[in-house]
Amino acid sequence: MFNGTCRHMITVCRASYSLHRSDVLNSQQMWRSRFLRGAGYLLQGTGGSPCKPSHLPPWRYLSFYQPCLNPVLQNSFRMPTLYCSENRLRSPVDLYFCRTLRKDAKSIIDFPLQPLTVTDIKQYLRSKDIPFHDGYSCLHAPSFFMEPAPEGSGKENYSLFIDKTTGQFLCKETLVEGSWEDLQDCIEVMLNDGQTSISPNVLLGFPESLEEQEEREMEMKEVQRIWSSSVPFSDLVDEEVQLVKTMFQIGKITNATLKKFGVRFFKPTKSLVFPWFSGRDSGLRGVKLLSAAMQDDGRVVYTEATVPKVSSYHNLFGLPLIGRKDAEVVLTGREVDSMAVSQATGLPSLALPRGVSCLPPILLPYLEQFKKVTLWLGGDMRSWEASKIFSRKLALKRCSLIRPGEFQPCPSEALAQGRNLLRIVKASIPAAHKSIVSFKQLREDVYGELANVEQVAGIQWSRFLELNRILKGHRKGELTVFTGPTGSGKTTFISECALDLCMQGVNTLWGSFEINNVRLAKIMLTQFAKQRLEENLDQYDMWADKFEDLPLYFMTFHGQQNIKTVLDTMQHAVYLYDISHVIIDNLQFMMGQENMSLDKFAVQDHIIGAFRKFATNSCCHVTLIIHPRKEEDDKELQTASIFGTAKASQEADNVLILQEKKLVTCPGRRSLQVAKNRFDGDVGIFPLEFNKASLTFTAPVKAKQKLRKVKVEKDNDTEEIEETELKETSEKPVKSAKAKTSKKVKGSTAGKGSIDEGNNQ
């Protein structure tokens, strides 16, 4: 009865939601009676709390009685809005709904069938006689979630902000937010009832489960516990204050600045506590803890922790200090940098919650008041790239960038070095540029690349050191083509490569058209844990919690897809989540939806060109998996083996080939070949070993221990022979010291050069 009623409610709601919006609004009474009747049946006999299914574990059953919809459907499909003139619900039963302050989509990226444009938004607002102003990244309109100001008072507050790209809205006065569809529903209900305002509680969503409510309450209790247990710097003795400032390298930041921003010290973990206050009522919404730890090599490593999780709540550090008339702001990537700028220049300064990794669009309304935004996110090349990307969201014409350099480090370091921060800010360069530039304009950029070779090379892999040696790193704006024999493990290998980068903070989007997202997530979680979780289910939640914190997202597509829909979704994800790596698995699944009258090779060339253009314009790395042509099993694949014309290898910056040498008596040996490297031209090949238990690929371990067991004479020549062999020997068994010595004598003049030559083939 329970399952049948639940399915009936979802079926009725889905069918009715597909009707035209006007039809739905005209049948509000039918909605109310049908939904409340169904809810009454659902809760009848349970006292308003559903029974626990006996076949589910006690810690899993909480989500059973919730509507069985994925997170994307929860955002795009809701129960009908129930609204009456008294602005309250009339229900014969207790319905525990809550207001929907929407969170990020939980690692699922979907895109509406018809992409929204700013022209569509403006035409709709004009058709409803709603006034609006054209802002930098948002449209400003009077909020109808509060009573309008009297006519002629001049106090009309344009506090409703509508994102020009997504249509997502935020009312800064009531903190109501939602999608473009939510805003349209509210406007239609308000106009049909002849009202000039609408209650903020009109937006209803699915109720939080008990598990979610408890988690949210525990997080807020933890925030209050940390905040109440932390100590202001004014309450610390001078010796302790100096020790803390030295530990966090903030010796030049005064106690007055720390007090102004509300920074405290948490003694149990020896951490700085940065508060996140609400911009409306200055209430405490969260905290970030910065801890310092000494490594074995003497380096100090800083780690951050946020409560609640940074993915579930967004805020700008220093927001309550911003005045309504401030027209200029300096945007930084760290809290200590924001304090340094404010102290040294007196300018308003804000710090992004996730540093240089992401600028959530929900924060854009809080930056609309500024006519000039100076981005000073750090002193390295990664911060420089993030500055250029974020300036597109904020509108290029009002943004200025501070280029990293020897005399322009991050703000906290500049303050410690005694530099003039105000002069650095005034010397910032405009983000907007013309289509034609001279070398004089590029001179500093060229110097930056020469002076920061390692940073320009990109993010380094931690699991594939040989890939770092050849490719040098993972760089934004490039196109990588990856191929390999059918069944050789292309998806498994590239998922581990992407996971490696994602664990280092690279925002990643997966477009898997060949296997579904559940199987892909299972593979990546196994690679993340490096063990078979089927045999260790008691550890599943621990690893799943850590895996959930990664900046990893999945497209909801499966099977053949249209290239335009895929590109729109990718662009949508880049805007919302600042995606910097997209994996498409694979190209052949996008060719079936194109015009069948065209030549298939022409279609493929068009798709590859579209991905090439997207990677360049969006400053996003695209990894494209393409199946090879049918080759004989005993032949190795080459660049010409990629299916289609030569355009794939021509357009690509990198070409990777997973080689597999099939054997009769045992599984095939795999190796990864870098056949093209546009960055510096280095190519090569290195062996891989597949671990079936953890689904990971690793380079074979060199046989160092076998060589140590060999007895050799203690003369200089023999010691040199053994040291050289340690570098060259991989998996080959050592038969005797004599054989090894003779082998070295024959190849002593070639040595390392012969190996590199073989790698380059």
Secondary structure, DSSP 8 states (H G I E B T S, - for coil): -HHHHHHHHHHHHHHHHTS-HHHHHHTHHHHHHHHHHHHHHHHTTTTTS----TTS-TTTGGGTSS----HHHHHH--------TTSS---SS-----B------SSEE---SS---HHHHHHHHHHTT---EE-SSEEEE--TTS----TTSS-----EEEETTT--EEETTT--EE-HHHHHHHHHHHHHTT-S---GGG-B-----HHHHHHHHHHHHHHHHHHHHSEEGGGS-HHHHHHHHHHTT-TTS-HHHHHHTT-EEEGGGTEEEEEEE-TTT--EEEEEEEEEEE-TTS-EEEEEEEES-TTT----BTGGG--TT--EEEEESSHHHHHHHHHHH---EEE-TTGGG---GGGGGGGTT-SEEEEE--SSHHHHHHHHHHHHHH-GGGEEE---BTTB--HHHHHHTT--HHHHHHT-EES---SS--HHHHHHHHHHHHH-HHHHH-B--SS-HHHHHHH-SB-TT-EEEEE--TTS-HHHHHHHHHHHHHTTT--EEEEESSS-HHHHHHHHHHHHHTS-GGG-GGGHHHHHHHHHTS-EEEE---SS--HHHHHHHHHHHHHHH---EEEEE-GGGGTTTS-TTS-HHHHHHHHHHHHHHHHHHHT-EEEEE--B----TTS---GGGBSS-THHHHH-SEEEEEEEE--SSS--EEEEEEEEETTT---EEEEEEEETTTTEEE-----HHHHHTS---SSHHHHHHHHHHHHH-SS-----HHHHHHHHHHHTTTTHHHHHHHHH-
